């Protein structure tokens, strides 16, 4: 790249980094506020809280990064036009591709980063997050079971203890298990102890009762016991059982050839196919966004012209294309024919923007066209 191309590339790259950092901070705050109960109700440290919330970011960065690129390209081209740099370069004989080249190089870099994120970073981070969640849910002796407090490590499963002795015994243990709507169980024990064997965790309860209520019966059955063992590894994805990864936790090879015993694949096989094509089509959008900005903002215009209309059209067209891509992915989970839309929307958009750039951006002005036609007609009648 020449001096001017390096200048445009540097300005655009700094804008992308700034915009991406801002967007990621906003998204991280929303995620952190959602998961703040990790520290409040489940007793996690600040370090684990920050680490777990950061692991959720790669799932979003694949969508946010192209958007940051789009905003950066629109900003840079608008700035160059406002400073009359585009006019000067056009007067010296430079075409639109002069401005497109450094932005396309930046778009190619973003494309590679999105592809790397979709292929490796996202599933790796999501799996690590799943393992940390499992660890939080099963590490009850030091984390969740806090005397005098009701804690809910997972939905519909609540714990409460009265006190904990120095030797590790738990006094006044209560566990309410409503995960199965057909059978709701409540366990109460005067004394209990948490025992770990390898990766499994068990709650051994002494001298207590089990209250069981079924869905079809309003009566509560009470069962007394001297000793009862509850397997804490029965939590969702417990450490003692095989983990069945969801679509966003799977690598591309697993999406293409899912494990036949994966419960999520057996429930919704189309979601794996849709996720695979979504990850493969996402890298096309950075290139589309760059070309869209160039096609609508990369031509010379006077400083008196209003550029806001072109900015709004560029952003609306790019957002519409991305929204159409997301909708087509949802359709692909149910209809294989939607695969033509998944790839067709970005590919057709790229071809259209290339044509606009190549032809010099000659746009069809419908109002001027009608006026010319009317002028010719009126002139013919007058004659």
C-alpha positions as CSV (number, residue, x, y, z in Angstrom):
1,X,0.0,0.0,0.0
2,X,1.1,3.6,-0.7
3,X,1.4,6.4,1.8
4,X,-2.2,7.5,1.4
5,X,-3.5,3.9,1.6
6,X,-1.5,3.3,4.8
7,X,-2.9,6.5,6.2
8,X,-6.5,5.4,5.5
9,X,-5.8,1.9,6.8
10,X,-4.3,3.2,10.0
11,X,-7.2,5.6,10.7
12,X,-9.8,2.9,10.0
13,X,-8.0,0.3,12.1
14,X,-7.9,2.7,15.1
15,X,-11.5,3.5,14.6
16,X,-12.4,-0.2,14.6
17,X,-10.5,-0.9,17.7
18,X,-12.1,2.0,19.6
19,X,-15.6,1.2,18.4
20,X,-15.2,-2.5,19.1
21,X,-13.8,-1.8,22.6
22,X,-16.8,0.4,23.4
23,X,-19.3,-2.0,22.1
24,X,-17.7,-4.9,24.0
25,X,-17.6,-2.9,27.2
26,X,-21.3,-2.2,26.9
27,X,-22.1,-5.8,26.2
28,X,-19.9,-7.0,29.0
29,X,-21.7,-4.7,31.5
30,X,-25.0,-6.2,30.5
31,X,-23.7,-9.7,30.9
32,X,-22.0,-8.8,34.2
33,X,-25.2,-7.4,35.6
34,X,-27.1,-10.5,34.5
35,X,-24.6,-12.8,36.3
36,X,-23.9,-10.7,39.3
37,X,-25.6,-13.3,41.5
38,X,-22.4,-15.4,41.0
39,X,-20.8,-13.2,43.7
40,X,-23.9,-12.3,45.8
41,X,-25.9,-15.5,46.1
42,X,-23.3,-18.1,45.2
43,X,-20.3,-16.7,47.0
44,X,-17.8,-16.6,44.0
45,X,-14.7,-14.5,44.1
46,X,-14.3,-11.4,41.9
47,X,-11.7,-13.2,39.8
48,X,-13.9,-16.1,38.9
49,X,-16.8,-13.7,38.2
50,X,-14.7,-11.6,35.8
51,X,-13.3,-14.8,34.1
52,X,-16.7,-16.3,33.6
53,X,-18.2,-13.2,32.2
54,X,-15.3,-12.8,29.8
55,X,-15.8,-16.3,28.5
56,X,-19.2,-15.3,27.3
57,X,-17.8,-12.6,25.0
58,X,-16.6,-14.7,22.0
59,X,-20.2,-15.8,21.3
60,X,-21.1,-12.2,20.6
61,X,-17.9,-10.9,19.1
62,X,-18.5,-12.6,15.8
63,X,-21.5,-10.3,15.2
64,X,-20.2,-7.2,16.9
65,X,-16.8,-7.1,15.1
66,X,-18.3,-6.7,11.6
67,X,-20.7,-4.0,13.0
68,X,-17.7,-2.1,14.4
69,X,-16.0,-2.4,11.0
70,X,-19.1,-0.9,9.3
71,X,-19.3,2.0,11.7
72,X,-15.6,2.6,11.3
73,X,-15.7,2.6,7.5
74,X,-18.7,5.0,7.5
75,X,-16.9,7.3,9.9
76,X,-13.6,7.4,8.0
77,X,-15.2,7.9,4.6
78,X,-17.4,10.7,6.0
79,X,-14.4,12.3,7.6
80,X,-12.4,12.1,4.4
81,X,-15.2,13.6,2.5
82,X,-15.7,16.4,5.1
83,X,-12.0,17.3,4.9
84,X,-12.3,17.3,1.1
85,X,-9.6,14.6,0.8
86,X,-11.8,12.4,-1.4
87,X,-12.3,15.4,-3.8
88,X,-8.6,16.1,-3.9
89,X,-7.7,12.4,-4.6
90,X,-10.5,12.2,-7.2
91,X,-9.1,15.3,-8.9
92,X,-5.7,13.7,-9.1
93,X,-7.1,10.8,-10.9
94,X,-7.7,8.3,-8.1
95,X,-10.8,6.2,-8.4
96,X,-13.0,4.6,-5.7
97,X,-10.8,1.5,-5.5
98,X,-8.1,3.8,-4.1
99,X,-10.2,4.2,-1.0
100,X,-11.5,0.7,-1.1
101,X,-8.2,-1.1,-1.1
102,X,-7.0,-0.2,2.5
103,X,-10.5,-0.8,3.8
104,X,-10.8,-4.1,2.0
105,X,-7.4,-5.2,3.6
106,X,-8.9,-4.3,7.0
107,X,-12.1,-6.2,6.1
108,X,-10.0,-9.2,5.1
109,X,-8.3,-9.1,8.5
110,X,-11.6,-8.9,10.3
111,X,-12.9,-11.8,8.2
112,X,-10.0,-14.0,9.3
113,X,-10.6,-13.0,12.9
114,X,-14.3,-13.8,12.7
115,X,-13.5,-17.1,11.1
116,X,-11.0,-17.9,13.8
117,X,-13.5,-16.9,16.5
118,X,-16.2,-19.1,14.9
119,X,-14.0,-22.1,14.4
120,X,-12.0,-22.2,17.6
121,X,-12.4,-19.3,20.1
122,X,-16.1,-19.4,20.6
123,X,-16.6,-23.2,21.2
124,X,-13.4,-23.3,23.4
125,X,-14.6,-20.4,25.5
126,X,-18.1,-21.8,25.8
127,X,-16.9,-25.2,26.9
128,X,-14.6,-23.6,29.5
129,X,-17.6,-21.6,30.7
130,X,-19.7,-24.8,30.9
131,X,-17.0,-26.5,33.0
132,X,-16.8,-23.5,35.3
133,X,-20.5,-23.4,35.8
134,X,-20.4,-27.1,36.6
135,X,-17.7,-26.5,39.1
136,X,-19.7,-23.7,40.7
137,X,-22.8,-25.8,41.0
138,X,-21.1,-28.8,42.6
139,X,-18.6,-27.0,44.9
140,X,-21.3,-26.5,47.5
141,X,-19.2,-26.9,50.7
142,X,-17.3,-23.7,50.3
143,X,-19.3,-21.7,47.7
144,X,-23.1,-22.2,47.7
145,X,-24.0,-23.5,51.1
146,X,-23.9,-20.4,53.3
147,X,-25.5,-20.6,56.8
148,X,-28.8,-18.8,57.1
149,X,-29.2,-18.1,53.4
150,X,-31.4,-19.7,50.6
151,X,-29.3,-20.3,47.5
152,X,-30.3,-21.5,44.1
153,X,-27.3,-22.8,42.1
154,X,-29.7,-23.9,39.2
155,X,-33.3,-23.2,38.4
156,X,-35.8,-24.9,40.7
157,X,-33.2,-26.3,43.1
158,X,-32.8,-24.5,46.4
159,X,-30.5,-25.1,49.4
160,X,-30.5,-23.9,53.0
161,X,-28.4,-24.7,56.0
162,X,-28.6,-23.6,59.6
163,X,-24.9,-23.9,60.4
164,X,-21.6,-25.6,59.6
165,X,-19.4,-27.2,62.2
166,X,-15.6,-27.1,62.4
167,X,-15.3,-30.7,61.3
168,X,-17.3,-30.0,58.1
169,X,-20.7,-31.3,59.2
170,X,-23.8,-29.4,58.1
171,X,-26.5,-28.8,60.6
172,X,-30.2,-28.2,59.6
173,X,-29.9,-29.1,55.9
174,X,-32.8,-28.3,53.6
175,X,-33.0,-29.0,49.8
176,X,-36.0,-28.3,47.7
177,X,-35.9,-30.0,44.2
178,X,-38.6,-28.8,41.8
179,X,-36.7,-29.5,38.6
180,X,-39.2,-32.3,37.7
181,X,-42.7,-30.9,37.6
182,X,-44.2,-34.4,37.9
183,X,-42.5,-35.0,41.2
184,X,-41.4,-32.3,43.6
185,X,-39.0,-33.4,46.4
186,X,-38.0,-31.7,49.6
187,X,-35.1,-33.1,51.7
188,X,-34.6,-32.2,55.3
189,X,-31.9,-33.6,57.6
190,X,-30.7,-32.7,61.1
191,X,-27.1,-33.4,60.1
192,X,-25.4,-34.0,56.7
193,X,-22.0,-34.2,55.2
194,X,-20.6,-33.5,51.7
195,X,-18.3,-36.1,50.4
196,X,-16.3,-36.0,47.2
197,X,-15.0,-39.1,45.4
198,X,-13.0,-38.2,42.3
199,X,-15.1,-35.9,40.2
200,X,-18.4,-36.8,41.9
201,X,-19.9,-35.1,44.9
202,X,-22.5,-36.6,47.3
203,X,-24.6,-35.2,50.1
204,X,-25.0,-37.8,52.9
205,X,-27.9,-36.9,55.1
206,X,-28.6,-38.3,58.5
207,X,-31.9,-38.4,60.6
208,X,-34.3,-36.6,58.2
209,X,-37.4,-36.7,56.1
210,X,-38.3,-36.6,52.4
211,X,-41.5,-34.8,51.4
212,X,-42.7,-36.0,48.0
213,X,-45.6,-34.5,46.0
214,X,-46.6,-35.8,42.6
215,X,-48.3,-33.8,39.9
216,X,-51.5,-35.9,39.9
217,X,-51.9,-36.0,43.7
218,X,-52.3,-33.1,46.1
219,X,-51.2,-35.2,49.0
220,X,-47.7,-35.1,50.3
221,X,-45.9,-38.3,51.1
222,X,-43.4,-38.2,54.0
223,X,-40.6,-40.7,54.1
224,X,-38.3,-40.9,57.2
225,X,-34.8,-42.0,56.9
226,X,-31.8,-42.6,59.1
227,X,-29.3,-42.2,56.3
228,X,-29.8,-41.0,52.7
229,X,-27.3,-40.2,49.9
230,X,-28.0,-37.6,47.2
231,X,-25.8,-37.5,44.1
232,X,-25.0,-33.8,43.4
233,X,-23.6,-34.9,40.1
234,X,-27.2,-35.1,38.9
235,X,-27.1,-31.4,38.3
236,X,-27.4,-30.3,34.7
237,X,-24.1,-31.5,33.1
238,X,-22.7,-32.7,36.4
239,X,-19.0,-33.6,36.6
240,X,-19.7,-37.3,36.9
241,X,-21.6,-37.6,33.7
242,X,-20.9,-37.1,30.0
243,X,-21.4,-33.6,28.8
244,X,-23.6,-33.1,25.8
245,X,-22.4,-29.9,24.1
246,X,-24.9,-27.5,22.6
247,X,-24.6,-25.9,19.2
248,X,-22.7,-22.8,20.2
249,X,-20.3,-25.0,22.3
250,X,-19.5,-27.4,19.4
251,X,-16.6,-27.1,17.0
252,X,-17.2,-26.9,13.2
253,X,-16.3,-30.6,12.7
254,X,-18.8,-31.5,15.4
255,X,-21.5,-29.4,13.8
256,X,-20.9,-31.1,10.4
257,X,-20.8,-34.6,12.0
258,X,-22.6,-34.4,15.4
259,X,-22.2,-37.2,17.9
260,X,-25.1,-39.5,17.4
261,X,-25.8,-39.7,21.2
262,X,-25.9,-35.9,21.7
263,X,-29.2,-35.1,23.3
264,X,-29.3,-31.6,21.8
265,X,-28.8,-33.0,18.3
266,X,-31.5,-35.7,18.8
267,X,-34.0,-33.0,19.9
268,X,-33.2,-30.4,17.2
269,X,-30.9,-31.9,14.4
270,X,-31.6,-28.9,12.2
271,X,-30.0,-26.5,14.7
272,X,-26.6,-28.0,14.2
273,X,-26.8,-27.6,10.4
274,X,-28.0,-24.0,10.8
275,X,-25.2,-23.2,13.3
276,X,-22.6,-24.6,10.9
277,X,-23.7,-22.5,8.0
278,X,-24.1,-19.5,10.1
279,X,-20.5,-19.7,11.3
280,X,-19.3,-20.2,7.7
281,X,-21.3,-17.4,6.2
282,X,-20.5,-14.8,8.9
283,X,-17.0,-14.0,7.5
284,X,-18.7,-12.7,4.3
285,X,-20.3,-9.8,6.1
286,X,-17.1,-7.7,6.9
287,X,-16.4,-7.6,3.1
288,X,-20.0,-6.8,2.3
289,X,-20.0,-3.9,4.9
290,X,-16.8,-2.4,3.6
291,X,-18.0,-2.5,0.0
292,X,-21.4,-1.0,1.1
293,X,-19.7,1.9,2.7
294,X,-17.4,2.5,-0.3
295,X,-20.3,2.2,-2.8
296,X,-22.4,4.9,-1.0
297,X,-19.8,7.1,0.6
298,X,-16.6,6.7,-1.4
299,X,-17.3,9.2,-4.2
300,X,-16.4,12.9,-4.2
301,X,-19.0,15.4,-3.3
302,X,-18.9,19.0,-2.2
303,X,-18.9,20.0,1.4
304,X,-22.4,21.7,0.8
305,X,-24.0,18.3,0.0
306,X,-25.8,16.5,2.8
307,X,-24.0,13.2,3.5
308,X,-26.4,12.1,6.2
309,X,-28.7,10.5,3.6
310,X,-25.9,8.3,2.2
311,X,-24.8,7.4,5.7
312,X,-28.3,6.3,6.7
313,X,-28.7,4.3,3.5
314,X,-25.4,2.6,4.0
315,X,-26.1,1.6,7.6
316,X,-29.7,0.6,6.8
317,X,-28.6,-1.6,3.8
318,X,-25.9,-3.3,5.9
319,X,-28.2,-3.8,8.9
320,X,-30.9,-5.1,6.6
321,X,-28.6,-7.6,5.0
322,X,-27.3,-8.8,8.4
323,X,-30.8,-9.2,9.7
324,X,-31.9,-11.1,6.7
325,X,-28.9,-13.4,7.2
326,X,-29.9,-14.1,10.8
327,X,-33.5,-14.8,9.8
328,X,-32.4,-17.1,7.0
329,X,-30.3,-19.1,9.5
330,X,-33.4,-19.5,11.7
331,X,-35.3,-20.7,8.6
332,X,-32.5,-23.1,7.7
333,X,-33.1,-25.0,11.0
334,X,-36.5,-26.1,9.6
335,X,-36.0,-25.8,5.8
336,X,-32.9,-26.8,4.0
337,X,-33.8,-24.6,1.0
338,X,-33.0,-21.6,3.1
339,X,-29.3,-22.3,2.6
340,X,-29.5,-20.3,-0.6
341,X,-30.5,-17.3,1.4
342,X,-27.8,-17.8,4.1
343,X,-25.1,-17.5,1.4
344,X,-27.1,-15.7,-1.2
345,X,-27.7,-12.5,0.8
346,X,-24.0,-11.6,1.4
347,X,-22.8,-12.9,-2.0
348,X,-25.4,-11.0,-3.9
349,X,-24.8,-7.9,-1.8
350,X,-21.1,-8.1,-2.5
351,X,-21.7,-8.4,-6.3
352,X,-24.1,-5.4,-6.3
353,X,-21.7,-3.2,-4.4
354,X,-18.8,-4.2,-6.6
355,X,-20.9,-3.3,-9.7
356,X,-21.8,0.1,-8.2
357,X,-18.2,0.9,-7.4
358,X,-17.0,-0.4,-10.8
359,X,-19.5,1.7,-12.7
360,X,-18.6,4.9,-10.8
361,X,-21.7,4.9,-8.7
362,X,-24.1,6.1,-11.3
363,X,-27.5,5.9,-9.6
364,X,-30.9,5.9,-11.1
365,X,-32.5,9.2,-10.1
366,X,-36.2,8.4,-10.7
367,X,-37.4,12.0,-10.3
368,X,-34.8,13.4,-12.8
369,X,-35.6,10.5,-15.2
370,X,-39.4,11.3,-15.1
371,X,-38.6,15.0,-15.6
372,X,-36.5,14.3,-18.7
373,X,-39.2,12.1,-20.1
374,X,-41.8,14.8,-19.5
375,X,-39.6,17.4,-21.1
376,X,-39.1,15.3,-24.3
377,X,-42.9,14.6,-24.5
378,X,-43.8,18.3,-23.9
379,X,-41.3,19.3,-26.5
380,X,-42.7,16.9,-29.1
381,X,-46.3,18.2,-28.5
382,X,-45.2,21.8,-28.8
383,X,-43.6,21.1,-32.1
